[in-house]
Amino acid sequence: MLADGAPIGFAKTYRVSDYESDYEDISEWSQVIADVNGVAGMDYLIGAPNLVGTGVGTELIARFCDHIFTDATVSAIISDP
């Protein structure tokens, strides 16, 4: 992710079902999401301290979610700390 041509962070996505073995209890998600096969995970980081609280993260999440949902097989997106 760039701002004024300088790197300020990153974002990545993945299929949760591809990493089920990495989670101790993926069944916890089933309480909220019926089918983990259509779930995309999203990780992101804004590493520039001066941008915290400026709305950059909100814009990143909105735009990245729009991008992820261009895949018609994605039914939900999750992100955790």
C-alpha atoms as an extended CHARMM CRD file, in Angstrom:
* protein
*
        81  EXT
         1         1  MET       CA              0.0000000000        0.0000000000        0.0000000000  PROA      1               0.0000000000
         2         2  LEU       CA              1.3420000000        3.4020000000       -0.9880000000  PROA      2               0.0000000000
         3         3  ALA       CA              0.5640000000        6.9760000000        0.0200000000  PROA      3               0.0000000000
         4         4  ASP       CA              2.1630000000        9.7270000000       -2.0160000000  PROA      4               0.0000000000
         5         5  GLY       CA              4.3690000000        7.0480000000       -3.5860000000  PROA      5               0.0000000000
         6         6  ALA       CA              5.7560000000        5.8240000000       -0.2470000000  PROA      6               0.0000000000
         7         7  PRO       CA              5.0040000000        2.3930000000        1.2680000000  PROA      7               0.0000000000
         8         8  ILE       CA              2.8250000000        2.6770000000        4.3730000000  PROA      8               0.0000000000
         9         9  GLY       CA              1.4770000000       -0.8320000000        4.9010000000  PROA      9               0.0000000000
        10        10  PHE       CA              0.0980000000       -3.9770000000        3.3020000000  PROA      10              0.0000000000
        11        11  ALA       CA             -3.0290000000       -6.0610000000        2.8920000000  PROA      11              0.0000000000
        12        12  LYS       CA             -3.4760000000       -9.7050000000        1.9440000000  PROA      12              0.0000000000
        13        13  THR       CA             -6.3190000000      -12.1460000000        1.5630000000  PROA      13              0.0000000000
        14        14  TYR       CA             -6.6440000000      -15.9090000000        1.6990000000  PROA      14              0.0000000000
        15        15  ARG       CA             -9.2660000000      -18.6470000000        1.7790000000  PROA      15              0.0000000000
        16        16  VAL       CA             -9.9520000000      -19.6650000000        5.3700000000  PROA      16              0.0000000000
        17        17  SER       CA            -10.7130000000      -23.2130000000        4.2340000000  PROA      17              0.0000000000
        18        18  ASP       CA             -7.1410000000      -23.4930000000        2.9030000000  PROA      18              0.0000000000
        19        19  TYR       CA             -5.7620000000      -23.0140000000        6.4240000000  PROA      19              0.0000000000
        20        20  GLU       CA             -8.2270000000      -24.8790000000        8.6310000000  PROA      20              0.0000000000
        21        21  SER       CA             -5.4130000000      -26.9240000000       10.1610000000  PROA      21              0.0000000000
        22        22  ASP       CA             -3.7720000000      -23.7100000000       11.3990000000  PROA      22              0.0000000000
        23        23  TYR       CA             -6.6670000000      -22.9700000000       13.7150000000  PROA      23              0.0000000000
        24        24  GLU       CA             -7.3030000000      -24.8550000000       16.9340000000  PROA      24              0.0000000000
        25        25  ASP       CA            -11.0700000000      -24.6160000000       16.7030000000  PROA      25              0.0000000000
        26        26  ILE       CA            -12.4440000000      -23.3460000000       13.4190000000  PROA      26              0.0000000000
        27        27  SER       CA            -15.8710000000      -24.4800000000       14.5960000000  PROA      27              0.0000000000
        28        28  GLU       CA            -16.1260000000      -21.2290000000       16.6000000000  PROA      28              0.0000000000
        29        29  TRP       CA            -16.5870000000      -19.4090000000       13.3010000000  PROA      29              0.0000000000
        30        30  SER       CA            -19.4740000000      -21.7010000000       12.3810000000  PROA      30              0.0000000000
        31        31  GLN       CA            -21.5200000000      -19.9690000000       15.0800000000  PROA      31              0.0000000000
        32        32  VAL       CA            -21.4270000000      -16.8480000000       12.9030000000  PROA      32              0.0000000000
        33        33  ILE       CA            -20.7360000000      -18.1460000000        9.3840000000  PROA      33              0.0000000000
        34        34  ALA       CA            -22.5750000000      -21.1800000000        8.0440000000  PROA      34              0.0000000000
        35        35  ASP       CA            -20.0710000000      -22.2050000000        5.3490000000  PROA      35              0.0000000000
        36        36  VAL       CA            -16.3570000000      -21.4930000000        5.8950000000  PROA      36              0.0000000000
        37        37  ASN       CA            -15.6760000000      -22.5960000000        2.3150000000  PROA      37              0.0000000000
        38        38  GLY       CA            -16.8550000000      -19.2160000000        1.0370000000  PROA      38              0.0000000000
        39        39  VAL       CA            -14.9830000000      -17.2290000000        3.6610000000  PROA      39              0.0000000000
        40        40  ALA       CA            -11.9880000000      -15.0620000000        2.8520000000  PROA      40              0.0000000000
        41        41  GLY       CA             -9.6260000000      -13.9170000000        5.5500000000  PROA      41              0.0000000000
        42        42  MET       CA             -8.0810000000      -10.4790000000        5.4110000000  PROA      42              0.0000000000
        43        43  ASP       CA             -4.9140000000       -9.2790000000        7.1110000000  PROA      43              0.0000000000
        44        44  TYR       CA             -3.7120000000       -5.7140000000        6.9480000000  PROA      44              0.0000000000
        45        45  LEU       CA             -1.1990000000       -3.4110000000        8.5700000000  PROA      45              0.0000000000
        46        46  ILE       CA             -0.6300000000        0.2980000000        8.4360000000  PROA      46              0.0000000000
        47        47  GLY       CA              2.9200000000        0.8030000000        9.6090000000  PROA      47              0.0000000000
        48        48  ALA       CA              3.1140000000        4.5870000000        9.4350000000  PROA      48              0.0000000000
        49        49  PRO       CA              2.2920000000        5.9160000000       12.9340000000  PROA      49              0.0000000000
        50        50  ASN       CA              1.4440000000        9.3690000000       11.6100000000  PROA      50              0.0000000000
        51        51  LEU       CA             -1.4670000000        7.8600000000        9.6400000000  PROA      51              0.0000000000
        52        52  VAL       CA             -3.2250000000        6.2930000000       12.6300000000  PROA      52              0.0000000000
        53        53  GLY       CA             -6.6210000000        7.9310000000       13.1020000000  PROA      53              0.0000000000
        54        54  THR       CA             -6.6390000000        9.6110000000        9.6880000000  PROA      54              0.0000000000
        55        55  GLY       CA             -9.1100000000        7.2780000000        7.9550000000  PROA      55              0.0000000000
        56        56  VAL       CA             -6.5030000000        5.4710000000        5.8750000000  PROA      56              0.0000000000
        57        57  GLY       CA             -7.3330000000        2.1390000000        7.5160000000  PROA      57              0.0000000000
        58        58  THR       CA            -11.0530000000        2.6140000000        6.9860000000  PROA      58              0.0000000000
        59        59  GLU       CA            -10.4830000000        3.3510000000        3.3130000000  PROA      59              0.0000000000
        60        60  LEU       CA             -8.1220000000        0.3900000000        2.9610000000  PROA      60              0.0000000000
        61        61  ILE       CA            -10.6620000000       -2.0100000000        4.4540000000  PROA      61              0.0000000000
        62        62  ALA       CA            -13.5150000000       -0.7090000000        2.2910000000  PROA      62              0.0000000000
        63        63  ARG       CA            -11.5370000000       -0.8660000000       -0.9470000000  PROA      63              0.0000000000
        64        64  PHE       CA             -9.9670000000       -4.2300000000       -0.1870000000  PROA      64              0.0000000000
        65        65  CYS       CA            -13.3340000000       -5.7590000000        0.7360000000  PROA      65              0.0000000000
        66        66  ASP       CA            -14.7560000000       -4.4710000000       -2.5530000000  PROA      66              0.0000000000
        67        67  HSD       CA            -11.8460000000       -6.1580000000       -4.3390000000  PROA      67              0.0000000000
        68        68  ILE       CA            -12.2430000000       -9.4550000000       -2.4490000000  PROA      68              0.0000000000
        69        69  PHE       CA            -15.9750000000       -9.5670000000       -3.1880000000  PROA      69              0.0000000000
        70        70  THR       CA            -15.3150000000       -9.4310000000       -6.9370000000  PROA      70              0.0000000000
        71        71  ASP       CA            -14.8240000000      -13.1880000000       -6.5000000000  PROA      71              0.0000000000
        72        72  ALA       CA            -18.4050000000      -14.4710000000       -6.6480000000  PROA      72              0.0000000000
        73        73  THR       CA            -17.4880000000      -17.5110000000       -4.5330000000  PROA      73              0.0000000000
        74        74  VAL       CA            -16.7150000000      -15.3350000000       -1.5090000000  PROA      74              0.0000000000
        75        75  SER       CA            -19.6880000000      -15.0480000000        0.8430000000  PROA      75              0.0000000000
        76        76  ALA       CA            -17.9930000000      -13.4150000000        3.8340000000  PROA      76              0.0000000000
        77        77  ILE       CA            -14.7510000000      -11.7620000000        4.9180000000  PROA      77              0.0000000000
        78        78  ILE       CA            -13.2320000000      -12.0550000000        8.3650000000  PROA      78              0.0000000000
        79        79  SER       CA            -10.3050000000      -10.3500000000       10.0130000000  PROA      79              0.0000000000
        80        80  ASP       CA             -9.0060000000      -10.9100000000       13.4930000000  PROA      80              0.0000000000
        81        81  PRO       CA             -6.3010000000       -9.3380000000       15.6110000000  PROA      81              0.0000000000
